[in-house]
C-alpha cells in the first residue's frame, strides 16, 4: 500500500490515522518520527524550531521551554452588552475563533456574548482596544443572533471572498431544533428534549448568512467542546472530538480524531479513532493550592494551528474539581493551557508540563480558573506571538457567584518562535543538525545573544566543513533578533548546495537560539505558516520576511 511522504520527510504508515492507541493507558503518547527521523530532512517549509530533537544530531546546548507572558492590560474584553452582563457576566471563547483580516487591517475574535448567549464578534487594530461592530441593523455584533452552545469558528484564508470563508462547528443539545422563538429580546432555540446531542457544521461567505447546518454524525457521537482546525501541510480538515471513558465511577475526558479533505461533506464522526488524553506526566493539582485539588488530570479541550513548520496544539488540562463540587462551592473549574507539538499532524510531543498559560488560582482575580483558548490559537504581530484566552473569576458584575460566572478575555504573548530555546553560557556550546536539504539561498536565525555570539558552519555528508561556509569564516552574529542573516567572509549565497544533504553546525556563546531556516531570498521569508495571520503578511504563509517586522 502507498505511503504518504510529508513536507519534512516523514513517511506516514499505511494505516492512517493510527488505530491502535489504547485510550485506557496513561503512558505518554509515542511519537514515531522522533524515534526514527528521516535520513535527510527537507527544510523548505518554515522556520525550523528546536521544540524537540527531530532536527538535532548532537548538542551540548541546554533546552529551555518558555511560558507566555500575561499582558499587563488584562483583561482586554469584559462583559458590557446586555446579553453579556445578564447571562452570568460572561464573555468567553468556547472556542470562538481568532483571525487577522488583512483587507480590513483588523484582528477579529468570535466569542459567546454571555453564557450560552449569541455568537458575537469583536474587532481591534492593536489587540488592546476592542470594538463591537454593528454588523446589520438591529443585529448588533452578533454573527449568530440566537442562543448558541459551545462552538468553533474558523476563518479560511485560502477560500475566495465569495466562498465559504467562515466555517462553523456548533453543538445542539437535544436535536433537532424544532423552531426559533424570541425570549428576553433575543432569538433562541426551542429544543426537542427527546433527541440527543448533535454537532453540526455550517459555512458562510460573510459570517452572517449561513448555509443549512449539516450533522457531523448521529446523536450522542461526541461530548461538548469539540473543535477543528485546518492542517495545511496535508490539506486536511481535522476534527478534535471529545470522548469520555468511564472507569470505577469516574469520567475521563479525552480526544478522538477524524480527518477529511472537505469540511462539511461526507463526514461521519462515528468513524473517529482514539487520539490523545492526559497522561501520567500531567500532575494533579496539590490539594492545598485549590479547593478540591488532588484529582487525576483530564484533557478538556484541544485546539491546534499550523505555525511555521509544525502544528501547535493548545491542550487544556483539567485539574479538577469535578462539576458538582464547583457548582456547590460556586468556583470555576481549574484548566491550564499547555502546549504540544506535532510534525505529522497526529502524534503530539508534550515535553513541558509546567503550564504555558496558567490560571491564577487566586480568588478575586479575573482568570482564577477555567481557561479556554481560541480556534486559531494565536496571531503573529511583528516579533511577538499573541494568544487570546478566556479566564473565569467565578463572580459576575452584579456580585452573583457561580462556576460559569465572570468570564473575560485577556492576552498572553511570547517571542516569535519562542516556545523553546537552546542555550549556552560563557563556555561555547555546539549543536549539529541531522542531514537536511533545501532549495533556498540564505541562512537566517532567531537569536537572543546581546552579550554573546553565534557562528555557523556548513558540513558535507562526511562531516567536513564546506568552504567558504566554515566556522572560522563566519561573521559572528550577536544581539537580539527574531530575523538575523548569517554571512561568511567570501559568501552568503547557499544556492550551490541546493538539494544536497548537508548539516549545519552552530557554535553559541552566551545566548539563546530559537530557530533557523534557509530563505529563498534576502528578505528572510520562511514560507512557513503564520497561525491565524497578522499584520504585514499577504496570506497564510510568510512570503515577506522583514516586511512583517
Secondary structure, DSSP 8 states (H G I E B T S, - for coil): ----B-TTS-B--SSSS-----TT--S----HHHHS--SSEE--SS-EE-SSSTTEEEE-SEEEE---EE-TT--SB---SHHHHHTTT-EEEEEEEEEEETTTTEEEEEEEETTTTEEEEEEESSSSSEE----BTTTBTEEE-B---SEEEEE-TTS-TTS--EEEEEEESSSSEEEEEEETTEEEEEE-TTS--EEEEEEESSSSSB---EESSSTTSS-SS-EEEEETTTTEEEEEEEEEEEETTEEEEEEEEEEESSSSSS--GGG-EEEE---TTS----TTTSTT-----EEEEEEEEEEETEEEEEEEEE----HHHHHHHT----EEEEEEEESSSS--B----S-SB-----TTSTTSEEEEE-TT--EEETTEEEEEEEEE-SB-TTS-B-TT--EEEEEEEEETTTTEEEEE-SS-EEEEE--EE-S-SEEEEEEEEEEEEEEEEEE-TTS-B-TTS-TTTEE-EEEEEEEEE-EETTB---GGGTTS-BEEEEEEESEEEEEEEEESSTT-----EETT--TT-SSSB---GGGG-
